[in-house]
């Protein structure tokens, strides 16, 4: 079944395509198909199919190192830079925050909520002006705010962090009840993405 096109990215043919392009083009890394499937939280067959289309389109390139097939953005493609700019706005907050917050100790859970999460999950409404981030745990507050500033500059939207201890996050307040009832996008901890299907050994 074809994936539903992401509400925030009608230019991409599927949400899967936007996710795997984000994992490849935003960090600018070279990745095996299996690693890409794991990072994007997508089944291996889906990644294999989408990568084949993008290789044919010239947006991605691949090379072999032994039995490993490595995929990366095609630096010679005129579409690479504009595609990356679109991704920074659409999926950049999730990918960049996942990568940056992973280096901060003391975070038990982090997720996006509010209008950005709602639009990404398919709820109708106006485009989000900013991004709401909830961080639960006992992290270095200055480090969290520094990451939010850096990601804000990259994606062109302000990332607003709310930092709470587990005890505070468990309280029954109007604000927290509203957050719990609305869509969220997990960044760290919480409900993980479905496990990726294992691919052929030669492509790992």
C-alpha positions as CSV (number, residue, x, y, z in Angstrom):
1,X,0.0,0.0,0.0
2,X,1.3,3.4,-0.9
3,X,2.2,5.6,2.0
4,X,0.2,8.7,2.6
5,X,1.9,11.9,1.4
6,X,3.0,13.9,4.4
7,X,0.8,17.0,5.0
8,X,3.8,19.2,5.5
9,X,5.6,18.0,2.3
10,X,3.1,17.6,-0.6
11,X,6.1,17.8,-3.0
12,X,7.3,14.3,-2.0
13,X,5.6,11.2,-3.4
14,X,5.3,9.6,0.0
15,X,6.2,10.1,3.7
16,X,8.7,7.3,3.4
17,X,10.5,9.1,0.7
18,X,10.7,12.3,2.7
19,X,12.0,10.4,5.8
20,X,14.8,8.6,4.0
21,X,15.9,11.6,2.1
22,X,16.0,13.5,5.4
23,X,18.2,10.9,7.0
24,X,20.6,11.0,4.0
25,X,20.7,14.6,3.0
26,X,20.4,16.6,6.2
27,X,23.4,15.0,8.0
28,X,25.1,14.6,4.6
29,X,26.2,11.1,5.5
30,X,26.9,8.0,3.4
31,X,24.8,5.1,4.6
32,X,24.1,1.4,3.9
33,X,20.6,0.4,3.0
34,X,20.1,-1.4,6.3
35,X,21.4,1.5,8.4
36,X,19.1,3.8,6.4
37,X,16.1,1.6,7.1
38,X,16.9,1.6,10.8
39,X,17.5,5.3,11.1
40,X,14.4,6.2,9.2
41,X,12.3,3.6,11.0
42,X,11.1,2.1,7.7
43,X,10.9,-1.5,6.5
44,X,13.8,-2.6,4.4
45,X,11.7,-3.3,1.2
46,X,10.3,0.2,1.3
47,X,13.7,1.8,1.6
48,X,15.0,-0.5,-1.2
49,X,12.2,0.6,-3.5
50,X,12.4,4.3,-2.7
51,X,16.2,4.4,-3.1
52,X,15.9,2.7,-6.5
53,X,13.6,5.4,-7.7
54,X,15.8,8.2,-6.4
55,X,18.9,6.6,-7.9
56,X,17.1,6.5,-11.3
57,X,16.2,10.2,-10.8
58,X,19.8,11.1,-10.2
59,X,19.2,12.6,-6.7
60,X,21.1,9.8,-5.0
61,X,24.3,7.8,-5.9
62,X,25.6,4.5,-4.6
63,X,28.9,2.8,-4.5
64,X,30.2,-0.6,-3.3
65,X,32.8,-1.1,-0.5
66,X,33.3,-4.8,-0.4
67,X,29.8,-6.3,0.0
68,X,28.4,-3.1,1.4
69,X,26.3,-0.8,-0.8
70,X,26.6,2.8,0.4
71,X,24.0,5.4,-0.5
72,X,24.5,9.2,-0.5
73,X,23.2,12.4,-2.1
74,X,24.4,13.2,-5.6
75,X,26.5,16.3,-5.3
76,X,26.3,16.8,-9.1
77,X,22.5,16.9,-9.1
78,X,21.0,20.4,-9.4
79,X,18.1,19.2,-7.3
80,X,20.2,18.3,-4.2
81,X,20.4,21.8,-2.7
82,X,16.8,22.8,-3.1
83,X,15.6,19.4,-1.9
84,X,17.7,19.7,1.2
85,X,16.3,23.2,1.8
86,X,12.7,21.9,1.7
87,X,13.6,19.0,4.0
88,X,15.1,21.4,6.5
89,X,11.7,23.0,6.9
90,X,9.6,19.9,6.7
91,X,11.4,17.0,8.5
92,X,14.5,18.8,9.6
93,X,13.3,19.5,13.2
94,X,12.8,15.8,13.9
95,X,16.1,14.6,12.3
96,X,18.3,17.4,13.7
97,X,16.8,17.3,17.2
98,X,17.2,13.5,17.3
99,X,20.8,13.8,16.4
100,X,21.6,16.7,18.7
101,X,19.6,15.6,21.8
102,X,21.2,12.2,21.7
103,X,24.5,13.8,22.9
104,X,22.8,15.2,26.1
105,X,22.6,13.0,29.2
106,X,19.7,13.0,31.5
107,X,16.9,13.0,29.0
108,X,14.3,10.3,29.6
109,X,11.9,11.3,26.9
110,X,11.7,14.1,24.3
111,X,8.9,14.7,21.8
112,X,7.4,17.4,19.6
113,X,3.8,18.6,20.3
114,X,1.6,21.4,19.3
115,X,0.8,22.6,15.8
116,X,3.9,21.2,14.1
117,X,3.2,17.7,15.4
118,X,-0.5,18.0,14.6
119,X,0.1,19.0,11.0
120,X,2.7,16.3,10.5
121,X,0.2,13.7,11.8
122,X,-2.4,14.9,9.3
123,X,-4.6,17.1,11.4
124,X,-5.9,20.1,9.3
125,X,-4.9,23.6,10.2
126,X,-2.7,26.5,9.3
127,X,1.1,25.9,8.8
128,X,3.0,26.0,12.1
129,X,5.0,29.1,12.9
130,X,7.1,27.4,15.5
131,X,8.0,24.0,17.0
132,X,7.1,22.9,20.5
133,X,9.6,20.5,22.2
134,X,8.9,18.7,25.4
135,X,12.0,17.3,27.3
136,X,11.4,15.1,30.3
137,X,14.3,14.3,32.7
138,X,17.2,16.1,34.3
139,X,19.3,17.3,31.4
140,X,21.7,20.2,31.3
141,X,19.2,23.0,30.6
142,X,21.7,25.2,28.9
143,X,22.6,22.4,26.5
144,X,19.0,21.8,25.6
145,X,18.5,25.6,24.9
146,X,21.7,25.7,22.9
147,X,20.5,22.8,20.7
148,X,17.2,24.5,20.2
149,X,18.8,27.7,19.1
150,X,21.0,25.8,16.6
151,X,18.2,23.8,15.2
152,X,16.0,26.9,15.0
153,X,18.7,28.6,12.8
154,X,18.9,25.5,10.5
155,X,15.1,25.0,9.9
156,X,13.9,28.6,9.9
157,X,11.4,28.1,12.7
158,X,11.8,28.8,16.5
159,X,12.1,25.6,18.6
160,X,10.5,26.3,22.0
161,X,11.6,23.8,24.7
162,X,9.6,22.9,27.7
163,X,11.8,21.0,30.2
164,X,10.1,19.0,33.1
165,X,11.2,16.5,35.6
166,X,9.4,13.1,35.5
167,X,7.4,14.1,38.6
168,X,6.3,17.4,37.0
169,X,5.4,15.6,33.7
170,X,3.1,13.2,35.6
171,X,1.0,15.9,37.1
172,X,-2.6,16.4,36.1
173,X,-2.6,20.0,34.8
174,X,-4.7,21.5,32.0
175,X,-1.6,22.1,29.9
176,X,-0.4,18.5,30.3
177,X,-3.8,17.0,29.7
178,X,-4.0,18.9,26.4
179,X,-0.5,17.7,25.4
180,X,-1.4,14.1,26.2
181,X,-4.6,14.3,24.2
182,X,-2.9,15.7,21.0
183,X,-0.6,14.1,18.5
184,X,3.1,14.0,19.3
185,X,6.3,13.1,17.4
186,X,8.7,11.1,19.5
187,X,12.3,12.4,19.4
188,X,13.9,10.2,22.2
189,X,12.4,7.6,24.4
190,X,8.7,6.9,24.4
191,X,7.1,4.7,21.7
192,X,9.8,3.7,19.2
193,X,9.4,3.4,15.5
194,X,8.5,-0.1,14.1
195,X,11.6,-2.2,13.7
196,X,13.0,-2.3,10.1
197,X,12.9,-5.6,8.2
198,X,16.3,-7.1,7.7
199,X,17.7,-6.8,4.2
200,X,20.1,-9.0,2.2
201,X,23.5,-9.4,3.8
202,X,25.3,-7.9,0.8
203,X,23.5,-4.6,1.1
204,X,24.2,-4.2,4.8
